[in-house]
Amino acid sequence: MVSKLIPVVMCGGAGTRLWPVSRDTMPKQFIPLLGQDSTFQRAIRLLANSTVFAEPIVITNAEYRFTVLEQLQAVGISAQVVLEPMRRDSAAAVAVATEFALARDPNAIVGVFAADHIVQDSVLFVETCRKAGVVAAQGKIVTIGIPPNYPATGYGYIQPGKEISSGVRQVAAFVEKPDAERAAQYLLNGFLWNSGNFIFDATTMRAELEAFEPHVLEPVMIAVAEAKPDLDFLLLDAKAFDQAKTISIDYAVMERTKKAAVITGNFGWSDVGGWSAVWDLSEKDTNGNAVEGRGYVLDGSNNLVRSEDTLVAVIGLDDIAVISTRDAVLVAPKAKADKVKDMVTLITSKGEAEAGVHREIQRPWGKYLSVDMGARYQVKRITVKPGGILSLQKHYHRAEHWIVVRGTAEVTRNDATIVVHETESIYLPIGCVHRLANPGKIPLELIEVQVGSYLGEDDIIRIEDVYRRS
Amino acid sequence: MVSKLIPVVMCGGAGTRLWPVSRDTMPKQFIPLLGQDSTFQRAIRLLANSTVFAEPIVITNAEYRFTVLEQLQAVGISAQVVLEPMRRDSAAAVAVATEFALARDPNAIVGVFAADHIVQDSVLFVETCRKAGVVAAQGKIVTIGIPPNYPATGYGYIQPGKEISSGVRQVAAFVEKPDAERAAQYLLNGFLWNSGNFIFDATTMRAELEAFEPHVLEPVMIAVAEAKPDLDFLLLDAKAFDQAKTISIDYAVMERTKKAAVITGNFGWSDVGGWSAVWDLSEKDTNGNAVEGRGYVLDGSNNLVRSEDTLVAVIGLDDIAVISTRDAVLVAPKAKADKVKDMVTLITSKGEAEAGVHREIQRPWGKYLSVDMGARYQVKRITVKPGGILSLQKHYHRAEHWIVVRGTAEVTRNDATIVVHETESIYLPIGCVHRLANPGKIPLELIEVQVGSYLGEDDIIRIEDVYRRS
């Protein structure tokens, strides 16, 4: 009997192609781009089939640990969450997955999946993984190839070789992203898109990494052996992991191994690589307009209009994307998805914070949103989860007023603990040591008005923190 | 010697072609569309040449009275401000102008000017008015005709007749807005655009109104005779003015009178009739993009990008307008200016407040801006001018917290008067009678946090108001 597949979800990336919605502080895999769930949550749900899959391993950047935890809790699925203390490329992440899987089971079969891909037919997806697992157990590294529906120039391709078993073939060659002419030829010759999702026998993968890239495998083995539990996470040893070579798994193993196989994924796949892909996957009206939020289109067709907050009015334009967030608006032809990255580079060079930082910031205790800012004041809307506790802190340059608009706050101010109810307020003078907590059963919402000469996030002197943030 | 021209500025209109910037609560003539001044302020400055013009009369809707006053004060020019208690068409406004002018001077020469037009060469404009005044004094109604620079279909045209004096001709005919073919023919035949600005002898105009439209003139004569001073304004008698027939001055007099003349206005004119006109008048970069606020254009040319607040990123599009305000975004080809009205009609029908109401609301004591709103709370940024006093009021459904972030507040709360300094706050429980004033020399800024079950503007029970609002 083949062991259950150990699914590994990679979600440390930070793409900018879906800016202004996707930014460093909350990249696309954690955003509900389609429906209620994020693509990470969709991936986790997809892998929750316990007849085929074991408990998943989530590999993420330490920065996103609380978001991962919260999104797992929201779908009610548990996972082993492994934190990378710094960004390395995919070879190191696959090595981490391999080592954790082998620690669970010396015969482990591992599936590595992207957190930002979308699958249409989940039953067929699971069945594809199961079949791939059977072949992987014979010592193969089975990548999922997608039958192309257009001559894409944005994906690598796989040339399939001779059949191993029904639907699974050897890989004749991996080929780089082609130009348009080559892509058209690839389609005629039955090449497949390389989806970047693959299934392998952990022992085989370890052997290949050892053979091709010992400078990836060896530091990772130490980083995993020395990993420390940290709250609900496992934190890889930073000193060891730092030594791991930065290289993609494609270059490190896939393009070199003789053990590569490919299974055709007919389950309907998208990597949601730009606003055009979001439009493809969205519900549309009779004019082909996909509108989310308060958007209106007059005399226009096949547009994607998304708004978080403001009213968006589009007149007389076709095939464009208008993406409006609280602090930024993108207007571009849907087909120019590639240029969004360039725009983010441009505005980054101009020092615009909106390039990478969201207006609403997630924290382990809840979230906050800056709603107004002046020369000497800032107004924030703060939401604290039931049981959430902010760090014990003080500020050198600002006083704060907290007005509770929903729920109940427990405020520590110097030596006193004060319960503040709905409609009540409390004043925190400059320099006082204070802490905010939600002792109640419903979210606590409060309006914070900061007044002072300097209002930066770095004027938070943390004295104690239950979430162990420095 | 000819009397000085009495300039009358008409600024009661409320156009939607420049939505989302122009709305009912602050129409385009009061908005700084180009540079620091509004078009109303530009018009007032233009008419401040005291060798040619007497003190201006401003005719506006009662709704805009404080805005008019504030904008006059800002440019430091005094005017007689006449308030229409309800909207009538332009014939009634011209009759009002005529009666006020005759009350000043029985030989008065009057110039009627739109508040939302822009003139490039102010010296030539003044000289044109002076020349028109000389002809008007001979009993003519002299309209300013603009030499067309393209076959516009959005303006009425004037067919000039035989010359009266240098540059001034009789009007052979007024013609309605043409189709494109006719417009091209008009250009070939030397027709002029009807700018809607005209200069006349008041006695002549009164006689023509009496002959053609006594149902306009007679009620207006009573409304003017019975006009009451109200603070710094003159309020027309509502009962009488209500009886005035609603008709445009074009239909009422211009198209019927035998006394019409036309003077060519070569001073560079625009009625700023849409976003395309704003682009025409704006400074542009080498790619023809006019950007105001935080806007970036990549691979695009001849765009108009305006942002009040958010960052706007435009990629790969040409000749479009992207207009971003705090609560609404318009995206449209510049040439589709006509459709903006239709969009406003559409969103009005959907009940969207952004169709007519600005986020920032001007008040005689200052202004306020709603910065955040939840189910049971609202946060406003309130600015009170030095000396400004809000009404004495109470609320049935909400408590308020005021946090002073700049300046000093004098707060009346029931029987007490409390001075609240920067960084301090005050609480106003439900039902308490309160008043806010700025006793200081600099603007007072405060953050108001309202908490309650109903937060509408109509839960303001005014007990006393220095600005005499009901």
Chai-1 contact restraints between the chains, C-beta under 6 A:
chainA,res_idxA,chainB,res_idxB,connection_type,confidence,min_distance_angstrom,max_distance_angstrom,comment,restraint_id
A,Y296,B,I347,contact,1.0,0.0,6.0,A-B,restraint_1
A,L298,B,M343,contact,1.0,0.0,6.0,A-B,restraint_2
A,T310,B,D327,contact,1.0,0.0,6.0,A-B,restraint_3
A,T310,B,A328,contact,1.0,0.0,6.0,A-B,restraint_4
A,T310,B,V329,contact,1.0,0.0,6.0,A-B,restraint_5
A,L311,B,A328,contact,1.0,0.0,6.0,A-B,restraint_6
A,L311,B,E352,contact,1.0,0.0,6.0,A-B,restraint_7
A,L311,B,E354,contact,1.0,0.0,6.0,A-B,restraint_8
A,V312,B,V329,contact,1.0,0.0,6.0,A-B,restraint_9
A,A313,B,L330,contact,1.0,0.0,6.0,A-B,restraint_10
A,A313,B,M343,contact,1.0,0.0,6.0,A-B,restraint_11
A,V314,B,V331,contact,1.0,0.0,6.0,A-B,restraint_12
A,I315,B,A332,contact,1.0,0.0,6.0,A-B,restraint_13
A,I315,B,K336,contact,1.0,0.0,6.0,A-B,restraint_14
A,I315,B,K339,contact,1.0,0.0,6.0,A-B,restraint_15
A,I315,B,M343,contact,1.0,0.0,6.0,A-B,restraint_16
A,G316,B,A332,contact,1.0,0.0,6.0,A-B,restraint_17
A,G316,B,P333,contact,1.0,0.0,6.0,A-B,restraint_18
A,G316,B,K336,contact,1.0,0.0,6.0,A-B,restraint_19
A,V322,B,V331,contact,1.0,0.0,6.0,A-B,restraint_20
A,S324,B,V329,contact,1.0,0.0,6.0,A-B,restraint_21
A,D327,B,T310,contact,1.0,0.0,6.0,A-B,restraint_22
A,A328,B,T310,contact,1.0,0.0,6.0,A-B,restraint_23
A,A328,B,L311,contact,1.0,0.0,6.0,A-B,restraint_24
A,V329,B,T310,contact,1.0,0.0,6.0,A-B,restraint_25
A,V329,B,V312,contact,1.0,0.0,6.0,A-B,restraint_26
A,V329,B,S324,contact,1.0,0.0,6.0,A-B,restraint_27
A,V329,B,V329,contact,1.0,0.0,6.0,A-B,restraint_28
A,L330,B,A313,contact,1.0,0.0,6.0,A-B,restraint_29
A,V331,B,V314,contact,1.0,0.0,6.0,A-B,restraint_30
A,V331,B,V322,contact,1.0,0.0,6.0,A-B,restraint_31
A,V331,B,V331,contact,1.0,0.0,6.0,A-B,restraint_32
A,A332,B,I315,contact,1.0,0.0,6.0,A-B,restraint_33
A,A332,B,G316,contact,1.0,0.0,6.0,A-B,restraint_34
A,P333,B,G316,contact,1.0,0.0,6.0,A-B,restraint_35
A,K336,B,I315,contact,1.0,0.0,6.0,A-B,restraint_36
A,K336,B,G316,contact,1.0,0.0,6.0,A-B,restraint_37
A,K339,B,I315,contact,1.0,0.0,6.0,A-B,restraint_38
A,M343,B,L298,contact,1.0,0.0,6.0,A-B,restraint_39
A,M343,B,A313,contact,1.0,0.0,6.0,A-B,restraint_40
A,M343,B,I315,contact,1.0,0.0,6.0,A-B,restraint_41
A,I347,B,Y296,contact,1.0,0.0,6.0,A-B,restraint_42
A,E352,B,L311,contact,1.0,0.0,6.0,A-B,restraint_43
A,E354,B,L311,contact,1.0,0.0,6.0,A-B,restraint_44
A,V371,B,V371,contact,1.0,0.0,6.0,A-B,restraint_45
A,V371,B,D372,contact,1.0,0.0,6.0,A-B,restraint_46
A,D372,B,V371,contact,1.0,0.0,6.0,A-B,restraint_47
A,D372,B,R381,contact,1.0,0.0,6.0,A-B,restraint_48
A,Y377,B,V405,contact,1.0,0.0,6.0,A-B,restraint_49
A,V379,B,I447,contact,1.0,0.0,6.0,A-B,restraint_50
A,R381,B,D372,contact,1.0,0.0,6.0,A-B,restraint_51
A,A399,B,T423,contact,1.0,0.0,6.0,A-B,restraint_52
A,H401,B,I403,contact,1.0,0.0,6.0,A-B,restraint_53
A,H401,B,S425,contact,1.0,0.0,6.0,A-B,restraint_54
A,I403,B,H401,contact,1.0,0.0,6.0,A-B,restraint_55
A,I403,B,V449,contact,1.0,0.0,6.0,A-B,restraint_56
A,V405,B,Y377,contact,1.0,0.0,6.0,A-B,restraint_57
A,V405,B,V451,contact,1.0,0.0,6.0,A-B,restraint_58
A,T423,B,A399,contact,1.0,0.0,6.0,A-B,restraint_59
A,T423,B,V451,contact,1.0,0.0,6.0,A-B,restraint_60
A,S425,B,H401,contact,1.0,0.0,6.0,A-B,restraint_61
A,I447,B,V379,contact,1.0,0.0,6.0,A-B,restraint_62
A,I447,B,V449,contact,1.0,0.0,6.0,A-B,restraint_63
A,V449,B,I403,contact,1.0,0.0,6.0,A-B,restraint_64
A,V449,B,I447,contact,1.0,0.0,6.0,A-B,restraint_65
A,V451,B,V405,contact,1.0,0.0,6.0,A-B,restraint_66
A,V451,B,T423,contact,1.0,0.0,6.0,A-B,restraint_67
